[in-house]
Amino acid sequence: MAIGDVEQSLANLKVERDAILLYDALAEIERDPRRAAAFRHIVGNERRHASIWADKLRAQGAVVPPEAGPRLRVRIIISLARLFGTKAVGDLVQALEGDEEEAYGIQPSPEVESIAADERRHAEIWRELEGASAPDRSVMVDQSMAEISARERWHRSGQTGTLRATIFGVNDGLVSNLALVMGVAGAASGPQFILLAGIAGLLAGAFSMAAGEWISMQSQRELFERQIALERAELAAIPEEEEVELALVYRRKGFGDDEAKADRLLERLLGYRVFADAAGKMNLSVKDIAGGLLLVPQFTLAADTQKGMRASLTPAAPPQEGERLFGHLLAQARRQHAPVESGIFGADMQVTLTNDGPVTFWLES
């Protein structure tokens, strides 16, 4: 069904709002911090899905309805979870996710396919919460890339120039065989006709090579233009999904997930609007004001302070890994901006600064 259909968009919005209420309730009921955090993560995805459908409705000129209570099936699941706990309703919630994935499966579009992928990921989260062992990281990358290729079929259609080579070969083969037939047919006549047929065959072969190359390149260009248009639509509708996809591509090319996160963090550092404009509103970035950037390595910021009276530094990366990543961040920053100053990794530094104003942000990649 077309994504622009108002009735379908309203139905999808209702489904996503019900999911928000469901997972909000599960996160509130759950006492295990790990499970509650997983439910809150899913809520974030569902809110993004709901905003996609709300934006679609506005673009169609339709009125976005106010939020209402969940449908009966969702209310029953929430009631059972309050009585028996979230583990007891796991199968019911997963069945609900499966129904949503199936419903989205018959609505082809970049946005819908991405949402369906999120629903599949939700099922994986439930399996992990139920105690399934975590898969190998490299296998997860390969599986994620395979999943992207499966749902975004345009990624596979032009790989390694297969289409171009096919068109080129067919065109060249047809014209060259025609030239050969002309030459053989000319052999039954006098020498001057044989010579004429040979020259014609030579010219036909040359023109076939040129025409075949032009046609194949034109076909390849049209294919790439279609792929670019599809990716542009995805970036506009689901930027978070595309960011994950790009990170997976980086990992397949040999860049670690941490390098991709460092690059994303630098992008936010340089582009985050925290400085006042002429109207006194925070609307300018450090690039906009040509300001300086000071990068100071501080591994204690990764400390886990949730329990006890002493910080746990287990979440921090090993020193060699941390130094490598900080070096990567610093090098990229100096390529993209100036001036950039830095502290010394692992040194006992005395840092003096003046906080201009009451605003402090913690940027995450």
VMD Tcl script that draws the C-alpha trace (Angstrom):
set ca {
  {0.00 0.00 0.00}
  {1.31 3.49 -0.88}
  {3.05 5.33 1.92}
  {1.17 8.51 1.03}
  {-2.18 6.99 1.87}
  {-3.65 8.99 4.75}
  {-5.68 6.11 6.14}
  {-2.65 3.83 6.24}
  {-0.51 6.53 7.84}
  {-3.14 7.00 10.56}
  {-3.21 3.25 11.24}
  {0.61 3.13 11.42}
  {0.66 6.11 13.79}
  {-1.81 4.35 16.08}
  {0.32 1.20 16.12}
  {3.45 3.14 17.07}
  {1.69 5.14 19.77}
  {0.38 1.92 21.28}
  {3.93 0.55 21.28}
  {5.18 3.68 23.07}
  {2.58 3.26 25.81}
  {3.36 -0.45 26.09}
  {7.12 -0.11 26.46}
  {6.81 2.95 28.71}
  {4.68 0.82 31.02}
  {7.09 -2.13 30.85}
  {10.03 0.13 31.70}
  {8.11 1.53 34.67}
  {7.13 -1.94 35.92}
  {10.55 -3.57 35.44}
  {12.88 -3.59 38.47}
  {15.92 -4.98 36.64}
  {17.92 -1.91 35.41}
  {19.22 -3.80 32.38}
  {15.78 -4.82 31.18}
  {14.30 -1.40 31.95}
  {17.07 0.28 29.92}
  {16.33 -2.06 27.00}
  {12.64 -1.12 27.13}
  {13.50 2.58 27.20}
  {15.74 2.06 24.17}
  {12.83 0.49 22.30}
  {10.58 3.38 23.37}
  {13.04 5.76 21.70}
  {12.74 3.83 18.43}
  {8.96 3.77 18.65}
  {8.82 7.53 19.27}
  {10.92 8.07 16.16}
  {8.59 5.84 14.16}
  {5.56 7.75 15.41}
  {7.15 11.07 14.45}
  {7.74 9.73 10.91}
  {4.03 8.99 10.47}
  {2.97 12.26 12.09}
  {5.23 14.17 9.68}
  {3.78 12.19 6.76}
  {0.26 13.13 7.78}
  {1.17 16.80 8.05}
  {2.82 16.65 4.62}
  {-0.39 15.15 3.24}
  {-2.40 18.01 4.73}
  {-4.13 15.74 7.24}
  {-4.74 16.52 10.90}
  {-2.60 14.54 13.34}
  {-5.03 13.12 15.90}
  {-4.36 13.60 19.62}
  {-2.94 10.71 21.57}
  {-5.51 8.27 22.93}
  {-5.49 5.15 25.08}
  {-4.04 1.90 23.71}
  {-6.16 -0.77 22.07}
  {-7.53 -3.66 24.13}
  {-4.75 -6.11 23.31}
  {-2.07 -3.71 24.58}
  {-4.07 -2.92 27.74}
  {-4.32 -6.62 28.53}
  {-0.56 -7.11 28.12}
  {0.16 -4.15 30.43}
  {-2.27 -5.49 33.05}
  {-0.66 -8.95 32.94}
  {2.79 -7.39 33.26}
  {1.71 -5.50 36.39}
  {0.40 -8.73 37.91}
  {3.08 -11.24 36.87}
  {6.07 -9.19 35.71}
  {7.49 -8.33 32.30}
  {9.07 -11.77 31.77}
  {5.65 -13.39 31.87}
  {4.40 -11.31 28.92}
  {7.51 -11.70 26.76}
  {5.84 -14.06 24.28}
  {2.80 -11.80 23.98}
  {4.93 -8.73 23.28}
  {7.05 -10.58 20.74}
  {3.91 -11.77 18.97}
  {2.76 -8.15 18.83}
  {6.11 -7.11 17.35}
  {5.79 -9.89 14.78}
  {2.37 -8.66 13.73}
  {3.72 -5.14 13.29}
  {6.66 -6.39 11.22}
  {4.30 -8.39 9.01}
  {2.01 -5.38 8.54}
  {4.93 -3.21 7.51}
  {6.18 -5.92 5.16}
  {3.42 -5.17 2.65}
  {4.13 -1.42 2.57}
  {7.27 -1.02 0.40}
  {9.26 2.19 0.92}
  {12.63 3.16 2.46}
  {10.95 4.47 5.63}
  {8.77 1.40 6.14}
  {11.59 -1.04 5.45}
  {13.74 0.72 8.04}
  {10.94 0.63 10.62}
  {10.44 -3.09 9.93}
  {14.16 -3.60 10.52}
  {13.80 -1.88 13.90}
  {10.96 -4.26 14.76}
  {13.24 -7.20 13.95}
  {15.91 -5.69 16.18}
  {13.35 -5.45 18.98}
  {12.82 -9.20 18.68}
  {16.59 -9.69 18.99}
  {16.61 -7.54 22.15}
  {13.91 -9.74 23.66}
  {15.95 -12.86 22.89}
  {18.99 -11.28 24.53}
  {16.93 -10.36 27.60}
  {15.74 -13.95 27.86}
  {19.32 -15.13 28.25}
  {20.51 -15.94 24.76}
  {24.26 -15.62 24.44}
  {25.54 -12.55 22.65}
  {26.80 -13.28 19.13}
  {30.33 -12.59 17.97}
  {30.84 -8.93 17.05}
  {32.20 -9.64 13.56}
  {29.30 -11.96 12.88}
  {26.88 -9.25 14.03}
  {28.46 -6.80 11.55}
  {28.15 -9.29 8.68}
  {24.57 -10.11 9.64}
  {23.68 -6.42 9.91}
  {25.17 -5.69 6.49}
  {23.32 -8.67 5.04}
  {20.09 -7.39 6.59}
  {20.63 -3.96 5.05}
  {21.26 -5.53 1.64}
  {18.18 -7.70 2.01}
  {15.80 -4.86 2.76}
  {17.53 -2.27 0.55}
  {17.78 -4.24 -2.67}
  {19.12 -1.24 -4.59}
  {22.46 -1.70 -2.78}
  {23.00 -4.95 -4.64}
  {21.75 -4.17 -8.13}
  {24.80 -2.26 -9.38}
  {27.68 -3.91 -7.56}
  {30.94 -4.52 -9.50}
  {29.45 -3.08 -12.70}
  {27.48 -6.24 -13.51}
  {24.69 -4.34 -15.24}
  {27.13 -2.29 -17.29}
  {29.12 -5.34 -18.36}
  {25.96 -7.24 -19.31}
  {24.60 -4.46 -21.52}
  {28.00 -3.86 -23.08}
  {28.51 -7.55 -23.84}
  {25.07 -8.10 -25.35}
  {25.27 -5.01 -27.56}
  {28.82 -5.71 -28.73}
  {28.09 -9.37 -29.36}
  {25.05 -8.68 -31.51}
  {26.74 -6.09 -33.72}
  {30.00 -8.04 -34.02}
  {28.14 -11.19 -35.07}
  {26.27 -9.13 -37.63}
  {29.61 -7.89 -38.99}
  {30.88 -11.51 -39.20}
  {27.78 -12.59 -41.12}
  {28.28 -9.70 -43.53}
  {31.89 -10.74 -44.13}
  {31.00 -14.39 -44.80}
  {28.16 -13.39 -47.09}
  {30.52 -11.18 -49.04}
  {32.91 -14.07 -49.69}
  {30.57 -15.45 -52.37}
  {31.09 -12.36 -54.51}
  {34.05 -10.72 -56.16}
  {37.14 -9.42 -54.35}
  {35.87 -5.85 -54.30}
  {32.71 -6.93 -52.47}
  {34.72 -8.98 -49.98}
  {36.91 -5.93 -49.30}
  {33.84 -3.72 -48.94}
  {32.20 -6.22 -46.55}
  {35.38 -6.43 -44.48}
  {35.64 -2.65 -44.17}
  {31.96 -2.47 -43.26}
  {32.46 -5.18 -40.63}
  {35.48 -3.32 -39.22}
  {33.51 -0.08 -38.95}
  {30.49 -1.88 -37.51}
  {32.66 -3.51 -34.85}
  {34.24 -0.17 -33.93}
  {30.89 1.58 -33.77}
  {29.44 -1.28 -31.71}
  {32.23 -0.89 -29.16}
  {31.62 2.84 -28.89}
  {27.82 2.54 -28.83}
  {27.94 -0.35 -26.35}
  {30.19 1.58 -23.99}
  {27.94 4.66 -24.16}
  {24.74 2.65 -23.58}
  {26.24 0.67 -20.71}
  {27.61 3.80 -19.01}
  {24.27 5.57 -19.44}
  {22.44 2.62 -17.89}
  {24.89 2.51 -15.00}
  {24.52 6.26 -14.46}
  {20.73 6.00 -14.34}
  {21.00 3.17 -11.82}
  {23.33 5.17 -9.58}
  {21.05 8.23 -9.81}
  {18.15 6.07 -8.62}
  {20.22 4.72 -5.73}
  {21.26 8.25 -4.74}
  {17.64 9.39 -4.79}
  {16.63 6.48 -2.55}
  {19.45 7.15 -0.10}
  {18.55 10.85 -0.05}
  {14.97 9.94 0.86}
  {16.25 7.67 3.65}
  {18.53 10.40 5.02}
  {15.62 12.82 5.16}
  {13.22 10.39 6.82}
  {15.44 8.18 9.00}
  {18.84 9.83 9.66}
  {19.55 7.68 12.73}
  {19.18 4.48 10.72}
  {21.49 5.81 8.02}
  {24.08 6.73 10.65}
  {24.07 3.12 11.87}
  {24.34 1.87 8.30}
  {27.32 4.16 7.62}
  {29.03 2.93 10.79}
  {28.60 -0.65 9.57}
  {30.15 0.28 6.23}
  {33.12 1.84 8.04}
  {33.60 -1.35 10.03}
  {33.52 -3.49 6.89}
  {36.21 -1.25 5.39}
  {38.50 -1.76 8.38}
  {37.50 1.22 10.52}
  {36.49 0.24 14.02}
  {33.16 1.21 15.51}
  {35.07 3.48 17.87}
  {36.66 5.44 15.01}
  {33.22 5.96 13.49}
  {31.94 7.16 16.87}
  {34.93 9.47 17.27}
  {34.25 10.99 13.84}
  {30.59 11.46 14.73}
  {31.57 13.07 18.05}
  {33.91 15.49 16.27}
  {31.15 16.39 13.82}
  {28.90 17.26 16.75}
  {31.63 19.17 18.61}
  {32.31 21.40 15.62}
  {28.70 21.81 14.57}
  {26.82 21.94 17.89}
  {25.10 25.31 18.34}
  {26.00 26.57 21.81}
  {27.08 30.15 21.18}
  {24.75 33.16 21.11}
  {23.80 34.87 17.88}
  {22.88 38.53 17.44}
  {19.51 37.86 19.04}
  {21.10 36.30 22.10}
  {19.96 32.76 21.25}
  {22.23 29.72 21.18}
  {22.36 29.36 17.42}
  {26.07 29.37 16.48}
  {28.71 26.65 16.51}
  {32.41 26.91 17.28}
  {32.99 26.89 13.51}
  {30.55 29.74 13.03}
  {32.44 31.98 15.48}
  {35.90 30.72 14.41}
  {36.53 29.67 17.99}
  {39.25 27.43 19.35}
  {38.89 23.79 20.35}
  {40.66 22.26 23.37}
  {40.68 18.44 23.56}
  {41.72 16.98 26.90}
  {41.85 13.18 27.39}
  {40.05 12.20 30.59}
  {39.42 8.48 31.13}
  {37.67 8.97 34.50}
  {34.63 10.36 32.65}
  {33.93 6.74 31.65}
  {33.64 5.67 35.29}
  {30.60 3.72 36.47}
  {29.25 5.37 39.63}
  {25.86 3.68 39.87}
  {26.80 1.43 42.80}
  {28.88 1.66 45.96}
  {31.02 4.52 47.20}
  {33.93 4.05 44.81}
  {33.99 4.60 41.07}
  {34.52 1.61 38.79}
  {36.80 2.32 35.82}
  {36.05 -0.98 34.10}
  {34.05 0.70 31.28}
  {37.09 2.77 30.25}
  {39.11 1.50 27.27}
  {42.62 0.09 27.83}
  {45.30 2.83 27.79}
  {46.72 1.81 24.39}
  {43.27 1.79 22.83}
  {42.32 5.08 24.45}
  {45.51 6.79 23.29}
  {44.98 5.53 19.74}
  {41.39 6.80 19.63}
  {42.31 10.15 21.14}
  {45.08 10.51 18.55}
  {42.56 9.75 15.81}
  {40.12 12.35 17.15}
  {42.87 14.97 17.49}
  {44.22 14.36 13.97}
  {40.76 14.61 12.42}
  {40.01 17.78 14.39}
  {43.20 19.47 13.15}
  {42.35 18.56 9.57}
  {38.90 20.13 9.83}
  {39.36 23.12 12.16}
  {41.82 25.61 13.59}
  {42.95 26.41 16.16}
  {42.95 23.06 17.97}
  {44.93 22.48 21.15}
  {45.18 19.31 23.22}
  {46.28 17.89 26.50}
  {48.82 15.08 26.86}
  {47.46 11.58 27.07}
  {48.27 9.91 30.40}
  {49.92 13.01 31.89}
  {49.06 14.66 35.20}
  {47.73 17.91 33.75}
  {46.65 21.09 35.50}
  {43.75 22.42 33.43}
  {42.49 25.96 34.03}
  {39.34 27.23 32.35}
  {36.61 29.80 32.73}
  {33.01 28.67 32.25}
  {31.30 31.56 30.48}
  {27.71 31.09 31.54}
  {25.77 28.38 33.34}
  {25.51 26.00 30.38}
  {27.38 22.70 30.26}
  {26.50 19.93 27.79}
  {27.61 16.31 27.70}
  {27.85 15.38 24.01}
  {27.55 11.72 23.07}
  {28.25 10.07 19.76}
}
mol new
graphics top color blue
foreach p $ca { graphics top sphere $p radius 0.5 }
foreach p [lrange $ca 0 end-1] q [lrange $ca 1 end] { graphics top cylinder $p $q radius 0.2 }
display resetview
